[in-house]
Amino acid sequence: MKIKLLLPVFLCFALLLSFASCGVNAGLAKGNKRFELGEYNAAANSYRRVYARVKNRAQKAQVAYRMGFCYQKTGVPMRAMQAYNNAIRQNYPNDTVYILYANVLRQNGRFSEAITYYERYLDLHPNSYIARDGIASCEQVSAWKALPQKYDVRATTFVTSRRSSEFSPLYGDKEGATIYFTSSRDNSNTGG
């Protein structure tokens, strides 16, 4: 009697479990297809939706790597950094993840961390000029940041406007203390 009652419950549970795994595989297939076609933004979205549901560690590392690659290709280095970090944590087998992770770390201004991953890649590939150039550029930027700046660059609010446009800047004097802009504003005499 109890078996007859538990059988439908067990069947429903097995059916739900099989649908859940089909959803993961379908999402991965969709992401892989878009990745192969070069639709990196759509592929990244597919991978992001399916990443948390992937249970296999090797598969999860592959998804994280491809997600990082997609984000890097679409110009979102912060998300690429997180995805590559996840791929490294999941022990992604291809060592190119180290150089790609170092590149996005450098893009995000984390130069000391980038040097660490460039060196890790350089240990595996001693003749890599990309890793050597990456280390040199990180060290160069750190040296530049230590130097005092000749100019103080700040954002300004009087130049930018939503309803009008300002363009074609021109120095008004030899010292560069005055700048004139061509403007489409109604009150074009703003002074300076």
VEXMI-409877 format. One line per 2 residues: number of its first residue (from 1); their letters; for each residue x, y, z of N, C-alpha, C. Coordinates in nm, 3 decimals, always signed. Atoms other than C-alpha are relative to their C-alpha. Example, Ala and Ser with C-alpha at 12.3 -4.5 7.8 and 13.67 -1.06 7.14 Angstrom:
1) AS) +0.089 -0.119 +0.000 +1.230 -0.450 +0.780 +0.090 +0.120 +0.000 | -0.082 -0.119 -0.006 +1.367 -0.106 +0.714 -0.077 +0.109 +0.073
***
This chain:
1) MK) +0.081 -0.119 +0.000 +0.000 +0.000 +0.000 +0.086 +0.126 +0.000 | -0.088 -0.116 -0.007 +0.278 +0.244 +0.092 +0.079 +0.017 -0.129
3) IK) -0.076 -0.006 +0.124 +0.468 +0.157 -0.223 -0.083 +0.066 -0.109 | +0.087 -0.060 +0.100 +0.168 +0.249 -0.437 -0.013 +0.151 +0.021
5) LL) +0.009 -0.144 -0.028 +0.153 +0.589 -0.265 +0.132 +0.072 -0.031 | -0.129 -0.062 +0.022 +0.526 +0.655 -0.293 +0.043 -0.002 -0.147
7) LP) -0.038 +0.013 +0.139 +0.555 +0.549 -0.657 -0.031 +0.126 -0.081 | +0.025 -0.124 +0.075 +0.380 +0.859 -0.804 +0.089 +0.116 +0.046
9) VF) -0.087 -0.106 -0.052 +0.582 +1.088 -0.577 +0.141 -0.017 -0.056 | -0.133 +0.029 +0.053 +0.905 +0.919 -0.685 +0.007 +0.030 -0.150
11) LC) +0.003 -0.026 +0.143 +0.808 +0.940 -1.053 -0.001 +0.150 -0.030 | +0.003 -0.147 +0.018 +0.726 +1.312 -1.024 +0.136 +0.062 +0.030
13) FA) -0.132 -0.050 -0.036 +1.058 +1.377 -0.852 +0.102 -0.032 -0.109 | -0.091 +0.039 +0.107 +1.250 +1.184 -1.121 -0.025 +0.081 -0.126
15) LL) +0.036 -0.078 +0.116 +1.063 +1.370 -1.393 +0.050 +0.144 +0.013 | -0.048 -0.136 -0.024 +1.143 +1.710 -1.239 +0.153 +0.007 -0.008
17) LS) -0.146 +0.005 +0.004 +1.508 +1.611 -1.199 +0.050 -0.010 -0.144 | -0.042 +0.013 +0.140 +1.532 +1.508 -1.564 -0.025 +0.129 -0.077
19) FA) +0.026 -0.128 +0.066 +1.373 +1.836 -1.677 +0.103 +0.104 +0.040 | -0.100 -0.097 -0.046 +1.617 +2.035 -1.466 +0.133 -0.023 -0.069
21) SC) -0.126 +0.026 +0.068 +1.916 +1.860 -1.621 -0.010 +0.033 -0.149 | +0.019 -0.037 +0.140 +1.770 +1.911 -1.970 +0.013 +0.151 -0.017
23) GV) -0.011 -0.146 +0.006 +1.745 +2.284 -1.896 +0.144 +0.046 +0.003 | -0.141 -0.034 -0.007 +2.113 +2.300 -1.805 +0.068 -0.033 -0.133
25) NA) -0.063 +0.041 +0.126 +2.219 +2.106 -2.114 -0.049 +0.086 -0.116 | +0.054 -0.085 +0.107 +1.990 +2.312 -2.338 +0.061 +0.141 +0.008
27) GL) -0.061 -0.131 -0.018 +2.126 +2.636 -2.191 +0.146 +0.001 -0.042 | -0.139 +0.011 +0.042 +2.484 +2.518 -2.242 +0.011 -0.010 -0.151
29) AK) -0.002 +0.015 +0.146 +2.410 +2.412 -2.599 -0.028 +0.134 -0.068 | +0.034 -0.131 +0.055 +2.253 +2.752 -2.668 +0.119 +0.096 +0.013
31) GN) -0.116 -0.086 -0.022 +2.550 +2.934 -2.516 +0.117 -0.039 -0.089 | -0.110 +0.047 +0.084 +2.801 +2.717 -2.704 -0.022 +0.036 -0.146
33) KR) +0.032 -0.035 +0.139 +2.623 +2.775 -3.034 +0.025 +0.149 -0.025 | -0.020 -0.144 +0.015 +2.623 +3.151 -2.981 +0.148 +0.037 +0.010
35) FE) -0.143 -0.023 -0.014 +2.987 +3.139 -2.871 +0.072 -0.032 -0.131 | -0.063 +0.040 +0.126 +3.088 +2.955 -3.189 -0.033 +0.097 -0.114
37) LG) +0.040 -0.097 +0.102 +2.896 +3.209 -3.400 +0.062 +0.138 +0.023 | -0.059 -0.129 -0.031 +3.080 +3.496 -3.230 -0.097 +0.099 +0.060
39) EY) +0.099 -0.086 -0.067 +2.767 +3.633 -3.061 +0.031 +0.000 +0.150 | -0.055 +0.011 -0.135 +2.959 +3.694 -2.740 -0.092 +0.057 +0.107
41) NA) +0.091 -0.057 -0.099 +2.703 +3.913 -2.563 -0.113 -0.099 +0.032 | +0.108 +0.097 -0.021 +2.422 +3.659 -2.613 +0.054 -0.127 +0.067
43) AA) -0.059 +0.118 -0.061 +2.655 +3.372 -2.524 +0.029 +0.023 +0.148 | -0.028 -0.031 -0.140 +2.763 +3.544 -2.201 -0.128 -0.003 +0.082
45) NS) +0.127 +0.003 -0.072 +2.399 +3.590 -2.101 -0.048 -0.144 +0.019 | +0.039 +0.140 -0.012 +2.326 +3.221 -2.171 +0.085 -0.071 +0.105
47) YR) -0.089 +0.063 -0.098 +2.629 +3.108 -1.973 -0.028 +0.049 +0.141 | +0.027 -0.055 -0.134 +2.545 +3.341 -1.684 -0.125 -0.062 +0.061
49) RV) +0.123 +0.060 -0.051 +2.193 +3.197 -1.656 +0.020 -0.145 +0.043 | -0.013 +0.143 -0.026 +2.315 +2.838 -1.655 +0.114 -0.032 +0.098
51) YA) -0.119 +0.026 -0.081 +2.637 +2.875 -1.448 -0.031 -0.056 +0.138 | +0.030 +0.044 -0.137 +2.482 +2.832 -1.104 -0.062 -0.139 +0.004
53) RV) +0.067 +0.131 +0.001 +2.293 +2.519 -1.210 +0.091 -0.113 -0.045 | -0.094 +0.104 +0.043 +2.596 +2.334 -1.350 +0.063 -0.063 +0.124
55) KN) -0.053 +0.070 -0.117 +2.708 +2.068 -1.102 +0.139 -0.057 -0.023 | -0.128 +0.059 +0.032 +3.005 +1.908 -1.279 +0.109 +0.107 +0.006
57) RA) -0.104 -0.100 -0.023 +3.324 +2.091 -1.172 +0.074 +0.037 -0.129 | -0.071 -0.027 +0.126 +3.502 +2.056 -1.509 -0.088 +0.080 -0.095
59) QK) +0.093 -0.071 +0.086 +3.194 +2.173 -1.694 -0.020 +0.144 +0.050 | +0.016 -0.133 -0.060 +3.154 +2.465 -1.453 +0.122 +0.088 -0.032
61) AQ) -0.121 -0.074 +0.034 +3.516 +2.566 -1.517 -0.003 +0.043 -0.146 | +0.010 -0.033 +0.143 +3.455 +2.555 -1.893 -0.099 +0.115 -0.023
63) VA) +0.101 -0.106 +0.013 +3.142 +2.770 -1.859 +0.057 +0.133 +0.051 | -0.058 -0.122 -0.055 +3.327 +3.022 -1.640 +0.105 +0.059 -0.094
65) YR) -0.102 -0.047 +0.094 +3.616 +3.042 -1.887 -0.064 +0.066 -0.122 | +0.065 -0.056 +0.118 +3.389 +3.097 -2.184 -0.076 +0.128 +0.032
67) MG) +0.070 -0.122 -0.042 +3.185 +3.351 -1.991 +0.100 +0.115 +0.013 | -0.103 -0.102 -0.011 +3.504 +3.541 -1.909 +0.049 +0.046 -0.135
69) FC) -0.044 -0.034 +0.135 +3.614 +3.527 -2.271 -0.103 +0.089 -0.068 | +0.108 -0.081 +0.060 +3.276 +3.661 -2.384 -0.003 +0.141 +0.057
71) YQ) +0.001 -0.132 -0.063 +3.284 +3.945 -2.133 +0.122 +0.082 -0.043 | -0.120 -0.072 +0.044 +3.639 +4.033 -2.236 -0.018 +0.050 -0.143
73) KT) +0.021 -0.039 +0.140 +3.541 +4.039 -2.604 -0.102 +0.113 -0.013 | +0.103 -0.104 +0.009 +3.239 +4.262 -2.535 +0.036 +0.125 +0.081
75) GV) -0.046 -0.120 -0.068 +3.440 +4.510 -2.328 -0.056 +0.019 +0.140 | +0.047 -0.008 -0.138 +3.317 +4.427 -1.977 +0.106 -0.069 +0.088
77) PM) -0.112 +0.066 -0.069 +3.648 +4.362 -1.796 -0.028 -0.036 +0.145 | +0.028 +0.033 -0.140 +3.502 +4.363 -1.445 -0.068 -0.138 +0.011
79) RA) +0.066 +0.131 +0.000 +3.271 +4.070 -1.519 +0.094 -0.109 -0.053 | -0.097 +0.096 +0.052 +3.545 +3.901 -1.721 +0.096 -0.041 +0.111
81) MQ) -0.090 +0.029 -0.111 +3.771 +3.926 -1.418 -0.063 -0.099 +0.098 | +0.069 +0.091 -0.091 +3.513 +3.757 -1.196 -0.014 -0.139 -0.061
83) AY) +0.019 +0.129 +0.065 +3.448 +3.482 -1.450 +0.131 -0.077 -0.011 | -0.130 +0.068 +0.007 +3.817 +3.405 -1.506 +0.045 -0.046 +0.138
85) NN) -0.033 +0.041 -0.137 +3.867 +3.397 -1.130 -0.076 -0.128 +0.037 | +0.077 +0.122 -0.025 +3.587 +3.139 -1.106 +0.059 -0.118 -0.077
87) AI) -0.060 +0.108 +0.079 +3.748 +2.935 -1.385 +0.128 -0.051 +0.065 | -0.124 +0.041 -0.068 +4.081 +2.933 -1.199 -0.033 -0.075 +0.128
89) RQ) +0.042 +0.070 -0.123 +3.907 +2.835 -0.873 -0.053 -0.140 -0.030 | +0.055 +0.130 +0.038 +3.736 +2.548 -1.057 +0.105 -0.086 -0.071
91) NY) -0.113 +0.072 +0.060 +4.080 +2.434 -1.189 -0.018 -0.023 -0.149 | +0.011 +0.010 +0.146 +4.029 +2.509 -1.557 +0.131 -0.055 -0.054
93) PN) -0.124 +0.070 +0.038 +4.280 +2.283 -1.737 +0.091 +0.075 -0.096 | -0.081 -0.072 +0.097 +4.401 +2.525 -2.007 +0.067 +0.119 +0.069
95) DT) -0.073 -0.105 -0.071 +4.673 +2.760 -1.881 -0.009 +0.138 -0.064 | +0.020 -0.133 +0.057 +4.575 +3.045 -2.114 -0.090 +0.085 +0.089
97) VY) +0.086 -0.075 -0.092 +4.327 +3.141 -1.843 +0.083 +0.096 +0.085 | -0.084 -0.086 -0.082 +4.620 +3.287 -1.646 +0.035 +0.130 -0.072
99) IL) -0.038 -0.120 +0.074 +4.726 +3.528 -1.920 -0.122 +0.088 -0.025 | +0.122 -0.078 +0.022 +4.368 +3.630 -1.995 -0.046 +0.067 +0.129
101) YA) +0.037 -0.057 -0.130 +4.296 +3.683 -1.625 +0.095 +0.116 +0.034 | -0.096 -0.107 -0.027 +4.615 +3.890 -1.591 -0.032 +0.123 -0.084
103) NV) +0.035 -0.114 +0.086 +4.508 +4.105 -1.887 -0.119 +0.077 +0.054 | +0.116 -0.073 -0.051 +4.168 +4.186 -1.736 +0.029 +0.062 +0.136
105) LR) -0.042 -0.064 -0.125 +4.327 +4.249 -1.396 +0.071 +0.132 -0.031 | -0.071 -0.121 +0.039 +4.554 +4.500 -1.567 -0.098 +0.106 -0.050
107) QN) +0.102 -0.094 +0.048 +4.254 +4.658 -1.743 -0.076 +0.064 +0.115 | +0.073 -0.051 -0.114 +4.085 +4.698 -1.406 +0.089 +0.072 +0.101
109) GR) -0.088 -0.077 -0.086 +4.390 +4.864 -1.251 +0.058 -0.077 +0.116 | -0.057 +0.083 -0.107 +4.497 +4.574 -1.028 +0.135 -0.054 -0.048
111) FS) -0.127 +0.030 +0.063 +4.858 +4.577 -1.137 +0.082 -0.104 +0.076 | -0.079 +0.098 -0.075 +5.021 +4.381 -0.854 -0.057 -0.141 -0.015
113) EA) +0.061 +0.131 +0.023 +4.770 +4.096 -0.892 +0.027 -0.048 -0.142 | -0.026 +0.037 +0.140 +4.819 +4.103 -1.269 +0.142 -0.053 -0.016
115) IT) -0.139 +0.047 +0.008 +5.195 +4.067 -1.227 +0.010 -0.142 +0.052 | -0.001 +0.136 -0.055 +5.134 +3.757 -1.012 -0.045 -0.102 -0.103
117) YY) +0.050 +0.095 +0.098 +4.932 +3.589 -1.284 +0.083 -0.001 -0.128 | -0.094 +0.001 +0.112 +5.170 +3.699 -1.561 +0.120 -0.089 +0.034
119) ER) -0.113 +0.083 -0.042 +5.451 +3.537 -1.361 -0.039 -0.148 +0.005 | +0.047 +0.139 -0.002 +5.244 +3.222 -1.313 -0.002 -0.057 -0.142
121) YL) +0.000 +0.044 +0.139 +5.196 +3.202 -1.689 +0.142 -0.011 -0.053 | -0.139 +0.002 +0.045 +5.563 +3.280 -1.746 +0.074 -0.122 +0.054
123) DL) -0.058 +0.125 -0.053 +5.658 +2.984 -1.522 -0.035 -0.118 -0.090 | +0.043 +0.109 +0.088 +5.461 +2.757 -1.756 +0.052 +0.017 -0.142
125) HP) -0.047 -0.032 +0.136 +5.576 +2.931 -2.077 +0.112 +0.103 +0.010 | -0.109 -0.096 -0.026 +5.921 +3.087 -2.018 +0.032 +0.093 -0.117
127) NS) -0.032 -0.084 +0.116 +5.948 +3.229 -2.372 -0.114 +0.092 -0.040 | +0.118 -0.080 +0.035 +5.616 +3.415 -2.364 +0.031 +0.149 +0.007
129) YI) -0.024 -0.145 +0.003 +5.675 +3.771 -2.477 -0.124 +0.077 +0.047 | +0.123 -0.067 -0.047 +5.309 +3.855 -2.397 +0.004 +0.017 +0.151
131) AR) -0.009 -0.008 -0.146 +5.364 +3.776 -2.029 +0.109 +0.099 +0.042 | -0.107 -0.093 -0.034 +5.695 +3.964 -2.021 -0.041 +0.145 -0.025
133) DG) +0.048 -0.136 +0.029 +5.538 +4.269 -2.188 -0.108 +0.043 +0.099 | +0.103 -0.032 -0.099 +5.243 +4.250 -1.947 +0.060 +0.041 +0.133
135) IA) -0.069 -0.035 -0.126 +5.474 +4.253 -1.646 +0.065 +0.137 -0.013 | -0.067 -0.129 +0.021 +5.672 +4.542 -1.793 -0.101 +0.115 -0.001
137) SC) +0.100 -0.108 +0.004 +5.357 +4.744 -1.861 -0.058 +0.028 +0.138 | +0.052 -0.021 -0.136 +5.224 +4.688 -1.508 +0.101 +0.076 +0.086
139) EQ) -0.103 -0.070 -0.076 +5.555 +4.799 -1.360 +0.014 +0.144 -0.047 | -0.010 -0.135 +0.056 +5.567 +5.100 -1.594 -0.115 +0.089 +0.051
141) VS) +0.115 -0.077 -0.047 +5.216 +5.213 -1.495 +0.016 +0.033 +0.148 | -0.022 -0.027 -0.143 +5.303 +5.176 -1.127 +0.102 +0.111 +0.019
143) AW) -0.100 -0.106 -0.008 +5.609 +5.395 -1.183 -0.059 +0.135 -0.041 | +0.063 -0.124 +0.044 +5.403 +5.653 -1.372 -0.094 +0.057 +0.106
145) KA) +0.093 -0.048 -0.104 +5.146 +5.670 -1.094 +0.074 +0.064 +0.116 | -0.078 -0.057 -0.110 +5.422 +5.754 -0.846 +0.051 +0.140 -0.033
147) LP) -0.049 -0.132 +0.041 +5.528 +6.063 -1.048 -0.109 +0.106 +0.021 | +0.100 -0.108 -0.010 +5.359 +6.399 -0.985 -0.053 +0.035 -0.139
149) QK) +0.064 -0.033 +0.126 +5.118 +6.508 -1.256 +0.022 +0.146 -0.036 | -0.019 -0.137 +0.047 +5.179 +6.818 -1.468 -0.134 +0.073 -0.006
151) YD) +0.131 -0.061 +0.015 +4.807 +6.877 -1.522 -0.098 -0.063 +0.097 | +0.109 +0.049 -0.083 +4.503 +6.844 -1.302 -0.125 -0.008 -0.088
153) VR) +0.114 +0.021 +0.088 +4.222 +6.695 -1.510 -0.122 -0.032 +0.086 | +0.124 +0.021 -0.074 +3.872 +6.723 -1.367 -0.118 +0.005 -0.095
155) AT) +0.122 -0.005 +0.081 +3.526 +6.662 -1.508 -0.067 +0.135 +0.022 | +0.068 -0.128 -0.009 +3.331 +6.976 -1.581 -0.147 -0.018 -0.034
157) TF) +0.143 +0.012 +0.025 +2.957 +7.027 -1.581 -0.051 +0.107 -0.095 | +0.054 -0.108 +0.084 +2.924 +7.352 -1.774 +0.012 -0.032 -0.149
159) VT) -0.018 +0.032 +0.141 +3.038 +7.193 -2.102 -0.104 -0.100 -0.047 | +0.091 +0.107 +0.043 +2.809 +6.892 -2.108 -0.145 +0.040 +0.023
161) SR) +0.142 -0.031 -0.008 +2.441 +6.934 -2.174 -0.076 -0.104 -0.081 | +0.081 +0.098 +0.072 +2.162 +6.702 -2.288 -0.069 +0.059 -0.122
163) RS) +0.080 -0.059 +0.107 +1.975 +6.945 -2.509 +0.083 +0.072 -0.105 | -0.084 -0.072 +0.096 +2.266 +7.113 -2.681 +0.132 -0.075 -0.014
165) SE) -0.130 +0.065 +0.016 +2.608 +7.020 -2.803 +0.108 +0.105 -0.007 | -0.118 -0.083 +0.003 +2.946 +7.176 -2.755 +0.110 -0.080 -0.067
167) FS) -0.104 +0.073 +0.072 +3.232 +7.088 -2.985 +0.105 +0.098 -0.048 | -0.108 -0.077 +0.060 +3.549 +7.212 -3.152 +0.065 +0.097 +0.100
169) PL) -0.066 -0.089 -0.096 +3.751 +7.346 -2.855 +0.116 +0.076 -0.064 | -0.105 -0.086 +0.053 +3.995 +7.629 -2.925 +0.057 +0.079 +0.116
171) YG) -0.063 -0.078 -0.105 +4.249 +7.791 -2.695 -0.016 +0.149 -0.030 | +0.022 -0.143 +0.016 +4.177 +8.160 -2.639 +0.123 +0.083 +0.021
173) DK) -0.124 -0.072 -0.022 +4.527 +8.261 -2.534 +0.118 -0.096 -0.010 | -0.119 +0.083 +0.018 +4.884 +8.137 -2.563 +0.030 -0.088 +0.121
175) EG) -0.025 +0.078 -0.121 +4.894 +8.012 -2.204 -0.094 -0.120 +0.013 | +0.098 +0.110 -0.009 +4.594 +7.784 -2.255 -0.093 +0.012 +0.119
177) AT) +0.086 -0.020 -0.116 +4.404 +7.937 -1.966 -0.146 +0.017 -0.038 | +0.137 -0.021 +0.046 +4.093 +8.011 -2.175 -0.027 -0.095 -0.117
179) IY) +0.040 +0.091 +0.107 +3.908 +7.765 -2.395 -0.136 +0.046 -0.052 | +0.127 -0.033 +0.064 +3.632 +7.851 -2.643 -0.055 -0.126 -0.067
181) FT) +0.069 +0.112 +0.065 +3.375 +7.601 -2.772 -0.103 +0.054 -0.097 | +0.114 -0.027 +0.085 +3.133 +7.607 -3.060 -0.119 -0.064 +0.069
183) SS) +0.112 +0.049 -0.080 +2.791 +7.565 -2.904 -0.132 +0.021 -0.072 | +0.136 -0.016 +0.053 +2.427 +7.517 -3.000 -0.097 +0.039 +0.112
185) RD) +0.084 -0.045 -0.110 +2.297 +7.656 -2.669 -0.074 +0.127 -0.035 | +0.074 -0.123 +0.020 +2.040 +7.931 -2.653 +0.078 +0.120 +0.054
187) NS) -0.080 -0.107 -0.060 +2.250 +8.147 -2.418 +0.146 -0.037 -0.016 | -0.135 +0.045 +0.031 +2.584 +8.087 -2.583 +0.110 +0.082 +0.068
189) NT) -0.100 -0.080 -0.068 +2.762 +8.360 -2.385 +0.005 -0.041 +0.148 | -0.005 +0.048 -0.137 +2.848 +8.164 -2.071 +0.117 +0.057 +0.076
191) GG) -0.113 -0.060 -0.070 +3.170 +8.345 -1.994 +0.104 -0.104 +0.033 | -0.101 +0.099 -0.028 +3.473 +8.176 -1.861 +0.093 +0.049 +0.095
***
